[in-house]
Amino acid sequence: MLQLTRIFLRMLPAVLVAGFLAAGAMADNDGGVLSTLIGSSPGQSVGGVPSGGAPWAVSRAHVTLNAGGHLNLEVHGLILPSTGNAGPVSEVSASLVCGGSGGTVAATTGAVALSTSGDAHIHEKITLPASCIAPVILVRAAVVNGTTPAQPPFIAVSGFSSSTGTSSDGSDSDANRF
């Protein structure tokens, strides 16, 4: 019995540490969205929001939205491939669409600057609906040629593209890394 007590006392600290680590990891996972972003193509519509009139490309991007409404979107190289830069778009915002491509816009952030090389970072708390099935995050052209469009089109959307997900050697490309 004494031997069993000694083994238990030696294992107790390891068990407690493992339990605290597991509890901490579970506390950080409060639900939400974690996704990459892809550029839009003309003629698309998501949640009643049309895409821009030209194709857009994304070099690297990710977006997270947790159950508390904290949205963090970082995009690099959001450009018009035809010009190699962000063209006339100088500010972007992000919208949460609930209900997938046929859903509706539930919330939109304020606008932030988009550099000419297509870099932007949005960190904002948005008001979430009670539930959101099939959430989609749109990056919208908030300021175009110095003016705010009546209905800003989206130029990037949460998701992935299998054509940019791997390089020719089969390894992951930078375009869709978290």
N, C-alpha and C positions, 0 to 999 in steps of 0.2 A: 504494500500500500504506500509506503514511504517513497518507493521508486516511482510510482505512478504520480504522486503529488509533485515530485521534482520535475518530471517530464512536463506536467501541466504548467508549472510555474515558468519553465524555460520557454514554452510555446506561447504563453499568454501575451507577452509584448508583441510578438509577430502577428498574432491574430488581431489584437487591438489596432495596430498600425494598418493592417489590410482593411479592417472594417472602416476606419476613418477615411482611408483613401477612396474606398468604394462609395461611401456616403458623400464625399466631396465631389466625386465624378457625377453622381446622380443629381446633386444639387445644381451643377452647371448645365445639365441637360434638361432645360425647361421647355422643350419643344420648339417648334418653329421651322424655319426654312434655311437651308444651306445649299447654295447652288453656284454654278458658273454662269456666265452670260455669253450670249452669242449675238452677232449683228443681225439686224432685220433685213428683209427683202421687200421690195415694193409689192403691194397688193395683199399684204397680210393684215389681219385685224384680230386683236386680242382684247376681250372685255369691252368691245365697242370702240376701242382706240385703234385708228389706222396706223400702219407703219409709214415711215418717211417715203418720199418719192424716189429715192436712190438706194442701192444696196450699201450697208454698213458692215464693217468688220471690227473684231475685237482681238487684240493681241493677248491680253491677260486680264482676267476679272473674276471677282467673287462677290457674292452678296449673302448676308445673313440677316434674318429677322427672327427675333425670339418671341416667346409668348407674352413678354412684357411690352412689346411694341418697339423695341430698340432695333432700328434698321442700320446696318453698316454695309455700304456698297463701295467697292473700290474697283475702278476700271483704268486700264492702261491701253493706249493705242486704239481707242474708239474712233475710227476714221472712215472716211469715204475712200474706198480703194481707188476710185478714179482720179482723186486729187492727192492722195497720200497724207491728208490731214483732216481736221474736223470741219473744214469748209466753213459755211456760214453759221454753224451752231456754236454759240459762245457760253451757253449755260444749259444744264440738264437738271431734271428732277427725277424722282422715282415714284412709281405708283404700284400699290398692291392691288391685284385683281383677284377676287375670289370667284370660284366657279370655272376655272380654266379659260380656254379661249372664248367660250360663250358666256362667261360671267360678267361681272361688273366691277368697276373701280371702287374699292372700299376706302382707300386713303392715298394721299399724295404728299410728298415732302416739299419743302421749299426748294428753290433753285440754287444751284452752286455752279461755280465757274468750271468750264471745260477748256483745258488748254488747247492750243492749236495742234499739239501732237496727240490729243484725245485722252488726256488724263483727268480724272475727277474722283473726288471722295465725298460721299454723303454719309453723315453720321447724325441721325435724327430719331427722336421717339415719335411714333405715329400712333393714332388711336385705332385700335383693332376692333373689328366686329366680334360678337360673342362666339362665332365659329366661322371658319374659312376653309371650305373644301376646295381642293386643287388650286392652291395659291400660286400665283405667277407674279413676278416682279418685272415691271417695265422700266426702261430708262427712256425718258422723254426729252425731246428737244424743246426746252423751256424758252430759250431766246434764239431767234433765227434772224440774221441780218439786223440785229439791234432791236427787234420787236418781239413781243410775246404772241405766239399764234393763239387764235380763239380756242382751238382744240389741239394742243401740242401732240404731234405724232410720236410714236415710239421708234427708237433707233437701235435698241438692244433689248433683249428679253432673257429671263432666266431659262436655263436649259443647256443642252450640249449639242454639238454637231459631230456625228461620227466621222465626217471627213477631216475634222481638225483635231479629233481626240487622240490619234496616234500618228506618229511619223512613219516614213516609209520602212524603217527598221522595226516597227511594231512597238516602240517605246512610247510612253506618254509624251505629248507635246506640251509646251508651256501654255497653250491657249486654254486648256481646260483643267489646269491644276488649281487646287484650293490653296 
